[in-house]
Amino acid sequence: MSHEIEVVTTLFEGNRNEENSGPMKKYMKDHFPFLGIKSPLRKELEKQFFKETEILKRPFNQDFVISLWEKDEREYQYTAITYTGKFIKKLPKDVIQFLGGLITTKSWWDSVDSIAPLAGELAKKYPELINENINQWSVDDNFWLKRTSILFQLKYKDQTNEALLYDYIVKNADSKEFFIQKAIGWALREYSKTNPVSVKEFIRDNQLAPLSIREGSKYLS
């Protein structure tokens, strides 16, 4: 076990809260055990960990992320994502494959939706990743990769590649998967803050699931 893993484990174990862990596990549909450390405290502990180990002053360590990913309790995966996010603007483009691996392992909306904007940051820096990787994600058998392709531009606002967003939505519009229908609605709702007219027309002109329409129309008059 690396020193960093030892430090973060000691910190987290010392703040284990059985009272919180049950409801947190239940909220995630019993997919993962939890230590019971709620988000504000976890963020404080992460800060403490980063300060104590000075890990952010060293090069990005994929093995550290993998070690956290392999641990049972969900808080470790959240910390792995926080750590990766601290480096994302400096990382090389092949990290997209690493992110793809995280998206498809221990997958649930909580991790996937935190990794999607990291993929978005990489794709902003290396637009060729869209052709090289994200296009494939949009039609992959793994619906979490599909969801990521729909959501990776979520924070792009007026930098959104509208044609691409709509293309990925159309490709997945007939999906019966709740998490795809919801992602479509969320992406449209977010983009409607930037271009309401376009989103309104898109919803009108395409066959979308009722859930996607409901979610996507929230800010449209």
Backbone bond lengths (Angstrom), bond angles and torsions (degrees), N, CA, C in turn:
res aa  C-N    CA-C-N  psi(-1)  N-CA   C-N-CA  omega(-1)  CA-C   N-CA-C  phi
1 M - - - 1.467 - - 1.536 109.83 -
2 S 1.320 116.83 130.13 1.467 119.39 -178.72 1.524 109.90 -70.70
3 H 1.311 114.24 160.96 1.470 120.61 179.61 1.538 110.14 -57.82
4 E 1.336 115.05 -43.47 1.479 119.42 -177.84 1.528 111.69 -61.90
5 I 1.328 115.88 -42.78 1.465 119.94 179.04 1.530 110.26 -63.85
6 E 1.328 114.75 -38.92 1.467 119.94 178.19 1.531 111.00 -60.94
7 V 1.326 115.21 -46.00 1.476 120.69 -177.81 1.535 110.86 -64.06
8 V 1.331 116.34 -48.47 1.473 119.16 -177.29 1.534 110.60 -66.49
9 T 1.330 117.08 -36.77 1.469 120.68 178.89 1.531 110.65 -65.09
10 T 1.318 116.11 -44.49 1.474 120.54 179.15 1.527 110.33 -61.66
11 L 1.334 115.75 -44.83 1.473 120.76 179.57 1.533 111.00 -59.92
12 F 1.320 114.83 -49.10 1.468 119.93 -176.10 1.528 111.86 -69.38
13 E 1.324 115.93 -43.77 1.471 119.34 -179.90 1.534 110.63 -61.22
14 G 1.321 115.66 -35.81 1.463 120.13 179.08 1.510 113.36 -67.57
15 N 1.328 116.20 -14.50 1.468 120.83 -179.83 1.529 112.28 -116.79
16 R 1.317 115.72 16.80 1.468 120.94 177.42 1.529 109.39 -57.95
17 N 1.332 115.80 136.79 1.462 119.86 -178.02 1.530 109.18 -135.94
18 E 1.321 114.80 99.33 1.477 120.08 -175.00 1.524 111.88 -62.08
19 E 1.323 115.86 -30.47 1.468 120.04 -179.23 1.528 111.68 -63.56
20 N 1.343 114.94 -37.24 1.472 119.90 179.16 1.521 113.13 -82.06
21 S 1.350 116.01 -30.86 1.466 118.93 -168.29 1.530 112.63 -63.45
22 G 1.335 117.39 -38.19 1.469 120.69 179.97 1.522 112.95 -59.77
23 P 1.351 117.28 -56.47 1.471 119.83 178.50 1.535 113.33 -60.56
24 M 1.337 117.34 -35.57 1.472 120.11 179.76 1.526 110.18 -66.16
25 K 1.330 115.34 -41.53 1.469 120.63 178.06 1.534 110.01 -63.53
26 K 1.317 114.87 -42.29 1.465 120.35 -178.65 1.533 110.64 -63.95
27 Y 1.335 116.02 -40.51 1.468 121.39 179.86 1.525 110.75 -60.37
28 M 1.324 116.34 -32.15 1.471 120.94 177.29 1.535 110.88 -94.94
29 K 1.308 115.72 28.82 1.474 123.05 174.83 1.526 112.87 54.88
30 D 1.339 116.33 33.01 1.468 122.31 176.68 1.538 113.71 62.12
31 H 1.318 116.26 24.16 1.477 119.06 179.08 1.521 112.47 -75.58
32 F 1.345 116.35 -31.18 1.466 119.76 -174.01 1.521 110.26 -139.84
33 P 1.347 116.36 146.76 1.467 118.31 170.01 1.530 109.66 -75.35
34 F 1.303 116.31 154.58 1.467 121.99 178.32 1.515 110.24 -126.00
35 L 1.317 115.58 150.46 1.462 120.54 172.36 1.531 109.89 -77.27
36 G 1.334 114.92 -21.20 1.459 119.49 -178.53 1.524 112.37 90.01
37 I 1.345 116.49 24.44 1.479 120.68 177.66 1.524 108.20 -96.80
38 K 1.309 115.90 111.90 1.464 119.17 -178.62 1.524 110.53 -72.95
39 S 1.319 114.04 159.87 1.465 122.15 -171.50 1.548 115.41 -50.16
40 P 1.347 120.33 -48.97 1.475 118.55 -177.89 1.530 112.89 -60.22
41 L 1.338 116.60 -42.64 1.461 120.21 179.16 1.530 110.34 -68.34
42 R 1.323 116.34 -42.05 1.476 119.23 179.16 1.524 110.44 -57.90
43 K 1.333 116.67 -41.79 1.466 119.76 179.97 1.530 111.28 -63.95
44 E 1.316 116.45 -37.10 1.471 120.74 176.25 1.532 110.45 -64.36
45 L 1.334 115.05 -44.18 1.473 119.87 -179.90 1.525 110.84 -65.48
46 E 1.330 116.55 -37.74 1.474 120.13 177.18 1.521 110.25 -61.35
47 K 1.345 115.71 -45.18 1.472 119.76 178.46 1.524 110.89 -57.60
48 Q 1.317 114.46 -45.38 1.466 120.93 178.99 1.533 110.33 -60.18
49 F 1.327 115.32 -44.29 1.462 121.64 -179.60 1.532 110.69 -62.91
50 F 1.343 117.10 -46.23 1.468 120.62 -179.69 1.523 110.89 -61.64
51 K 1.318 115.75 -39.40 1.467 120.95 -179.15 1.536 110.70 -68.14
52 E 1.307 114.38 -47.04 1.466 120.58 -175.80 1.528 112.44 -64.84
53 T 1.329 116.95 -42.88 1.474 120.53 -174.93 1.523 113.10 -91.67
54 E 1.340 116.34 -18.65 1.478 121.87 -175.06 1.527 111.63 56.53
55 I 1.311 116.07 29.37 1.471 121.09 -177.30 1.533 112.26 -64.41
56 L 1.329 116.85 -25.78 1.468 119.75 -178.88 1.529 111.97 -75.45
57 K 1.337 115.77 -13.08 1.466 119.20 179.14 1.531 111.23 -87.68
58 R 1.317 115.34 -6.90 1.468 120.02 179.56 1.538 109.33 -105.62
59 P 1.342 117.43 166.95 1.471 119.30 179.77 1.539 112.06 -60.73
60 F 1.300 114.82 155.45 1.470 121.47 179.14 1.528 110.03 -56.06
61 N 1.326 115.37 133.56 1.464 121.01 -174.02 1.534 110.58 -117.81
62 Q 1.330 115.08 99.40 1.469 119.89 -179.64 1.525 111.77 -62.36
63 D 1.326 116.63 -35.57 1.466 119.75 -178.84 1.523 111.62 -62.72
64 F 1.314 115.71 -36.08 1.464 120.76 177.34 1.540 109.59 -62.72
65 V 1.320 115.74 -44.95 1.477 120.85 178.85 1.534 110.14 -61.61
66 I 1.328 116.22 -45.24 1.472 120.54 -179.53 1.530 110.63 -62.25
67 S 1.341 115.91 -42.06 1.474 119.51 178.98 1.526 111.06 -61.00
68 L 1.326 117.02 -40.70 1.466 120.46 177.33 1.530 110.30 -66.74
69 W 1.320 115.44 -38.29 1.477 119.99 -178.29 1.531 110.93 -65.62
70 E 1.315 115.23 -31.32 1.467 119.16 -177.63 1.530 112.76 -79.17
71 K 1.321 117.18 -14.39 1.462 119.32 -179.61 1.527 109.69 -74.07
72 D 1.321 115.63 151.57 1.468 119.82 -171.68 1.523 114.00 -68.86
73 E 1.322 115.13 -48.98 1.468 117.77 -170.64 1.525 111.52 -73.30
74 R 1.310 114.27 141.12 1.458 121.84 -171.59 1.528 113.63 -63.70
75 E 1.307 117.24 -31.14 1.467 119.34 -178.21 1.530 112.11 -57.24
76 Y 1.334 116.36 -30.33 1.472 119.26 179.91 1.535 110.89 -66.71
77 Q 1.318 116.30 -36.60 1.465 119.03 177.51 1.533 110.63 -67.42
78 Y 1.332 115.99 -38.35 1.470 119.04 177.30 1.532 110.79 -60.82
79 T 1.326 115.78 -40.94 1.465 120.07 -179.80 1.528 110.49 -68.20
80 A 1.321 117.02 -36.17 1.475 120.58 176.19 1.531 110.23 -59.70
81 I 1.329 116.17 -39.94 1.474 120.71 -179.70 1.532 110.04 -70.48
82 T 1.336 116.88 -42.12 1.474 120.44 177.00 1.524 109.80 -57.77
83 Y 1.318 116.06 -47.94 1.472 121.84 -179.09 1.537 110.36 -59.71
84 T 1.331 116.64 -47.32 1.476 120.64 -179.41 1.522 110.20 -62.03
85 G 1.324 116.15 -40.06 1.465 120.93 179.61 1.519 113.27 -60.55
86 K 1.331 116.69 -29.97 1.473 120.87 -179.99 1.533 111.33 -67.56
87 F 1.328 116.51 -23.15 1.466 120.94 -175.97 1.527 113.34 -106.11
88 I 1.316 117.11 -12.51 1.474 120.54 -163.03 1.527 113.98 -54.09
89 K 1.321 117.86 -34.95 1.472 119.58 -177.73 1.526 112.29 -72.43
90 K 1.331 116.24 -13.71 1.477 119.56 -177.36 1.530 112.51 -107.64
91 L 1.315 116.84 -2.90 1.470 118.97 -171.02 1.523 112.51 -85.28
92 P 1.336 117.35 152.73 1.469 120.70 177.98 1.524 111.21 -72.80
93 K 1.318 115.37 163.36 1.466 118.53 -171.76 1.525 113.87 -68.86
94 D 1.337 117.43 -23.83 1.473 117.45 -178.54 1.533 112.81 -69.45
95 V 1.312 116.76 -7.44 1.469 120.59 175.38 1.546 110.24 -63.70
96 I 1.321 116.77 -17.17 1.476 119.76 178.23 1.533 110.27 -57.90
97 Q 1.338 116.96 -36.34 1.471 119.74 178.70 1.526 110.99 -67.64
98 F 1.317 115.27 -37.61 1.467 120.95 177.04 1.534 109.67 -63.21
99 L 1.328 116.03 -44.35 1.475 120.27 177.73 1.526 110.28 -61.89
100 G 1.330 115.74 -40.04 1.470 119.99 177.77 1.521 111.09 -58.69
101 G 1.331 115.84 -39.42 1.468 120.84 177.42 1.518 112.03 -64.25
102 L 1.328 117.11 -39.48 1.472 121.02 178.35 1.534 110.79 -68.40
103 I 1.331 115.40 -38.90 1.469 119.83 -179.54 1.532 110.80 -61.69
104 T 1.333 115.92 -36.33 1.467 119.94 -173.60 1.531 113.44 -96.34
105 T 1.322 117.12 6.24 1.471 120.90 178.31 1.521 108.79 -120.20
106 K 1.338 116.50 134.01 1.474 121.13 -175.96 1.532 109.49 50.50
107 S 1.325 115.61 45.68 1.463 121.01 -171.89 1.521 112.56 -76.74
108 W 1.302 113.92 132.97 1.465 121.80 166.59 1.510 106.36 -160.45
109 W 1.319 117.69 168.51 1.468 118.81 -171.95 1.527 112.37 -60.17
110 D 1.338 117.67 -31.32 1.462 119.56 -174.91 1.530 111.99 -64.11
111 S 1.337 116.66 -42.95 1.468 119.16 178.67 1.528 111.05 -77.90
112 V 1.310 116.33 -45.27 1.470 120.82 -175.69 1.533 111.18 -59.41
113 D 1.333 116.14 -42.68 1.467 119.07 -176.97 1.522 112.88 -74.08
114 S 1.334 116.60 -14.59 1.475 119.79 174.33 1.521 111.17 -89.65
115 I 1.323 116.12 -23.61 1.479 119.87 179.20 1.532 110.69 -85.63
116 A 1.336 116.88 -30.87 1.482 120.45 -178.34 1.539 112.79 -52.60
117 P 1.355 119.02 -46.43 1.473 117.37 178.45 1.524 113.58 -67.05
118 L 1.336 117.48 -23.54 1.471 119.91 175.70 1.528 109.54 -70.52
119 A 1.335 115.47 -40.82 1.473 119.70 173.74 1.530 109.28 -61.30
120 G 1.330 115.50 -37.17 1.472 121.01 177.70 1.515 112.45 -62.26
121 E 1.330 116.55 -40.70 1.475 121.21 177.83 1.535 110.52 -63.64
122 L 1.322 115.44 -43.81 1.470 119.42 179.66 1.524 111.34 -63.48
123 A 1.338 115.42 -43.05 1.470 120.03 -177.71 1.531 111.78 -67.89
124 K 1.326 116.39 -26.68 1.469 120.16 176.26 1.524 109.40 -68.02
125 K 1.322 114.67 -40.93 1.468 120.58 -177.94 1.527 111.06 -76.54
126 Y 1.333 115.68 -36.13 1.473 121.11 -178.56 1.533 108.84 -126.31
127 P 1.336 118.02 81.19 1.471 120.57 -175.91 1.531 113.58 -58.32
128 E 1.334 116.68 -22.87 1.475 119.41 179.82 1.530 112.08 -64.74
129 L 1.333 116.90 -16.64 1.469 120.11 178.18 1.528 111.84 -62.79
130 I 1.319 115.88 -23.12 1.469 118.60 179.09 1.527 109.35 -63.24
131 N 1.328 116.81 -50.03 1.475 120.15 177.51 1.517 112.16 -70.22
132 E 1.324 115.84 -36.63 1.467 119.65 -173.54 1.535 113.30 -77.32
133 N 1.329 117.09 -31.66 1.470 119.56 -174.41 1.526 115.85 -134.48
134 I 1.332 115.79 -49.89 1.472 118.29 -167.79 1.526 112.01 -70.84
135 N 1.332 117.25 -33.16 1.480 119.19 174.29 1.527 110.88 -55.10
136 Q 1.323 115.16 -42.76 1.466 120.40 179.59 1.527 110.86 -66.25
137 W 1.334 116.51 -39.14 1.467 120.38 178.09 1.531 110.94 -57.76
138 S 1.314 116.04 -36.66 1.477 119.67 -174.64 1.527 113.01 -66.26
139 V 1.331 116.32 -17.47 1.479 119.69 178.87 1.529 111.28 -123.59
140 D 1.312 116.47 13.25 1.462 120.27 -177.63 1.529 110.99 -67.71
141 D 1.332 116.59 155.69 1.469 120.36 176.08 1.522 111.80 -66.61
142 N 1.340 115.58 -25.51 1.458 119.78 179.99 1.529 109.45 -82.63
143 F 1.331 115.98 114.77 1.466 117.73 -173.55 1.531 113.29 -70.72
144 W 1.342 117.04 -17.06 1.476 118.34 176.48 1.531 110.56 -71.43
145 L 1.323 117.06 -33.62 1.466 119.90 174.15 1.527 109.91 -68.41
146 K 1.327 116.28 -39.40 1.477 119.79 175.48 1.530 109.94 -59.24
147 R 1.338 115.01 -46.25 1.469 119.33 -179.52 1.534 110.55 -59.38
148 T 1.333 115.70 -41.26 1.471 119.71 179.80 1.521 111.13 -63.42
149 S 1.330 117.22 -39.86 1.471 119.91 -179.71 1.536 110.94 -62.89
150 I 1.323 115.94 -33.39 1.468 120.46 179.30 1.534 110.86 -75.79
151 L 1.330 116.12 -31.10 1.470 120.25 -172.99 1.533 115.20 -100.70
152 F 1.333 118.35 -9.06 1.471 117.36 -171.52 1.530 112.95 -64.28
153 Q 1.341 117.51 -22.77 1.472 120.74 179.09 1.534 112.67 -93.79
154 L 1.310 116.85 8.79 1.464 121.58 -171.63 1.531 113.31 -50.66
155 K 1.323 117.02 -37.20 1.473 120.50 -176.49 1.534 112.36 -99.07
156 Y 1.315 117.31 10.70 1.470 120.28 -175.20 1.532 113.80 -75.85
157 K 1.331 116.77 -22.93 1.470 122.13 -177.94 1.532 111.03 50.77
158 D 1.367 117.62 -120.32 1.478 118.34 -175.61 1.528 112.82 -76.54
159 Q 1.320 116.69 -0.87 1.476 119.20 174.55 1.534 111.07 -93.32
160 T 1.334 115.97 2.40 1.465 120.46 -179.29 1.523 110.69 -60.77
161 N 1.318 116.12 133.29 1.462 121.19 171.42 1.534 105.89 -83.51
162 E 1.317 114.36 95.25 1.466 121.14 -172.10 1.529 112.11 -60.62
163 A 1.326 115.76 -44.88 1.473 119.92 -178.65 1.532 110.60 -58.98
164 L 1.324 115.32 -40.65 1.459 120.77 -179.83 1.530 111.14 -67.03
165 L 1.327 115.62 -46.78 1.464 120.78 178.57 1.529 110.29 -55.82
166 Y 1.318 115.52 -49.35 1.475 119.69 -177.85 1.529 111.52 -66.97
167 D 1.326 115.57 -35.61 1.469 119.91 178.38 1.540 110.29 -61.00
168 Y 1.330 116.21 -47.84 1.460 120.18 -179.48 1.527 111.50 -65.10
169 I 1.321 115.90 -35.72 1.472 119.47 178.97 1.529 109.96 -66.99
170 V 1.335 116.11 -47.00 1.478 120.25 -179.26 1.530 110.64 -60.19
171 K 1.322 115.82 -41.27 1.475 120.03 179.29 1.533 111.87 -60.04
172 N 1.327 116.74 -27.57 1.467 121.06 -174.66 1.527 113.60 -114.42
173 A 1.322 115.86 8.44 1.469 120.01 -172.78 1.527 113.41 -64.91
174 D 1.331 117.18 -25.85 1.471 118.67 -178.41 1.533 112.26 -93.29
175 S 1.336 116.67 8.26 1.466 119.89 -179.12 1.533 110.46 -66.71
176 K 1.322 114.81 138.00 1.473 120.27 176.54 1.533 110.44 -89.89
177 E 1.330 115.80 -4.60 1.471 120.83 -176.82 1.537 110.65 -72.27
178 F 1.322 115.91 122.54 1.469 122.04 -179.62 1.527 111.90 -51.98
179 F 1.345 116.90 -44.92 1.461 120.38 -174.37 1.531 113.01 -70.14
180 I 1.324 116.15 -21.13 1.473 120.02 174.55 1.531 109.24 -81.50
181 Q 1.314 116.42 -47.24 1.476 120.00 179.01 1.536 110.99 -57.70
182 K 1.332 114.69 -41.56 1.466 120.82 -179.42 1.536 110.52 -67.44
183 A 1.339 116.41 -41.61 1.471 120.83 179.15 1.529 110.93 -62.22
184 I 1.319 116.43 -41.57 1.470 120.72 178.63 1.532 109.81 -59.74
185 G 1.335 115.64 -46.95 1.457 120.25 179.19 1.521 112.30 -61.72
186 W 1.324 115.28 -42.60 1.465 120.81 -178.24 1.528 110.91 -65.34
187 A 1.335 115.99 -45.25 1.471 120.58 -179.85 1.536 110.58 -62.32
188 L 1.329 116.14 -42.16 1.472 119.78 179.44 1.527 110.94 -67.27
189 R 1.320 116.38 -41.86 1.472 120.54 179.77 1.527 110.16 -60.44
190 E 1.336 115.43 -44.64 1.464 120.40 -178.87 1.530 110.46 -65.24
191 Y 1.332 115.61 -44.64 1.471 119.10 -178.40 1.531 111.32 -70.05
192 S 1.330 116.79 -25.00 1.472 119.68 179.47 1.532 111.18 -65.92
193 K 1.330 117.39 -19.80 1.475 119.86 175.79 1.530 109.85 -69.64
194 T 1.337 116.51 -26.46 1.465 122.44 -178.95 1.523 111.07 -94.00
195 N 1.335 116.36 -43.03 1.472 120.14 -175.46 1.535 110.74 -139.92
196 P 1.338 117.01 74.03 1.464 120.02 -175.76 1.531 114.56 -60.72
197 V 1.320 116.43 -37.18 1.478 120.06 -177.50 1.527 110.21 -62.97
198 S 1.323 115.12 -46.61 1.455 120.37 -179.24 1.536 111.14 -61.56
199 V 1.328 116.39 -44.79 1.469 120.26 -178.58 1.525 110.54 -64.58
200 K 1.318 115.45 -40.86 1.475 120.30 179.28 1.532 110.28 -59.45
201 E 1.322 115.51 -45.26 1.474 120.64 179.61 1.529 110.90 -66.15
202 F 1.319 115.69 -40.55 1.461 119.99 -179.78 1.530 110.73 -62.09
203 I 1.311 116.31 -45.31 1.475 120.13 179.32 1.532 109.94 -63.56
204 R 1.319 116.02 -39.86 1.472 120.42 -179.37 1.532 111.45 -65.25
205 D 1.330 116.24 -38.90 1.473 120.55 -170.48 1.527 114.74 -92.30
206 N 1.350 117.46 -1.81 1.462 119.30 -176.64 1.523 112.18 -126.86
207 Q 1.325 114.54 151.65 1.468 120.90 177.69 1.522 109.21 -82.85
208 L 1.312 116.24 103.23 1.465 119.58 180.00 1.522 109.86 -118.19
209 A 1.321 115.98 157.42 1.467 120.61 177.40 1.530 109.15 -65.82
210 P 1.335 117.28 146.93 1.471 120.09 179.14 1.535 113.10 -52.35
211 L 1.333 116.73 -38.28 1.472 120.15 179.03 1.528 110.55 -62.76
212 S 1.331 117.05 -43.32 1.473 121.50 179.61 1.527 110.74 -63.29
213 I 1.324 115.91 -41.06 1.476 120.50 179.86 1.526 110.20 -65.46
214 R 1.324 114.93 -45.91 1.471 119.91 -178.56 1.538 110.91 -60.52
215 E 1.329 114.80 -47.71 1.469 119.43 -179.67 1.546 111.03 -66.90
216 G 1.319 114.96 -43.62 1.473 119.68 -175.40 1.515 113.93 -69.58
217 S 1.334 116.63 -23.09 1.467 120.99 -175.28 1.528 114.14 -92.82
218 K 1.319 117.03 -1.80 1.481 120.87 -170.70 1.519 114.07 -51.82
219 Y 1.332 117.04 -38.70 1.481 119.22 -177.47 1.537 112.78 -100.75
220 L 1.327 115.85 6.83 1.464 118.43 -178.77 1.527 109.88 -95.44
221 S 1.338 114.80 136.12 1.473 117.17 -179.12 1.520 109.63 -82.67
